[in-house]
């Protein structure tokens, strides 16, 4: 559901980070580990950068391989992982499936490199409020 006005009693408390292409980024936390994620409603899966996965193996359980299709239509087999539940915007998320992809070619073109792309499995776990004019956001549930 898209609402154009803030729900009663909701106050966006986190600074909104947006790149030059207007992508929205949020900080993602686990005990002792932090990352930056691009919030992407069009992503059917949460994507973790392969380097981030390998640097933090305790956050991910390898559960197999899956075939995926990127935005250009290219199909590729990728590692399928079970990602530990992160904290995003003071909300604890449940663990969920993610795929590992080398994001370094994309990150090389971005002002804000990302460790993850939050897709539908993560986004659907909460309500989100983005106040673009005020440059703030929060998780509402």
Long-range contacts (C-beta under 8 A, 24 or more apart in sequence): 6-129, 6-131, 7-129, 7-140, 10-129, 10-138, 10-140, 11-138, 12-129, 12-130, 12-131, 12-134, 12-136, 12-137, 12-138, 13-89, 13-90, 13-136, 13-138, 14-89, 14-136, 14-137, 14-138, 15-135, 15-136, 16-130, 16-131, 16-132, 16-134, 16-135, 16-136, 16-137, 17-112, 19-110, 19-111, 19-112, 20-111, 23-112, 24-130, 24-137, 25-112, 25-114, 26-88, 26-89, 26-118, 26-137, 27-88, 28-86, 28-87, 28-88, 28-115, 28-116, 28-118, 29-86, 29-87, 29-88, 30-56, 30-59, 30-84, 30-86, 30-87, 33-59, 35-114, 35-115, 35-116, 36-112, 36-113, 36-114, 36-115, 36-116, 37-88, 37-114, 37-115, 37-116, 37-117, 37-118, 38-114, 38-116, 38-117, 38-118, 39-118, 39-123, 39-128, 40-117, 40-118, 40-119, 41-120, 41-123, 43-117, 43-118, 43-119, 43-120, 44-119, 44-120, 45-97, 45-98, 45-99, 45-119, 45-120, 45-121, 46-83, 46-96, 46-97, 46-98, 46-99, 46-116, 46-117, 46-118, 46-119, 46-121, 46-122, 47-98, 47-99, 47-100, 47-101, 47-103, 47-116, 47-117, 47-119, 48-81, 48-83, 48-98, 48-99, 48-100, 48-101, 48-115, 48-116, 49-100, 49-101, 49-102, 49-103, 49-104, 49-107, 49-114, 49-115, 49-116, 50-79, 50-100, 50-101, 50-102, 50-103, 51-102, 51-103, 51-104, 52-115, 52-116, 53-79, 53-81, 53-100, 58-84, 59-83, 59-84, 60-84, 60-98, 60-100, 63-97, 66-99, 68-99, 68-101, 76-101, 86-122, 88-118, 88-122, 88-126, 88-139, 89-137, 89-138, 89-139, 90-138, 90-139, 91-126, 91-139, 91-141, 93-122, 93-125, 93-126, 94-125, 96-121, 96-122, 96-125, 97-121
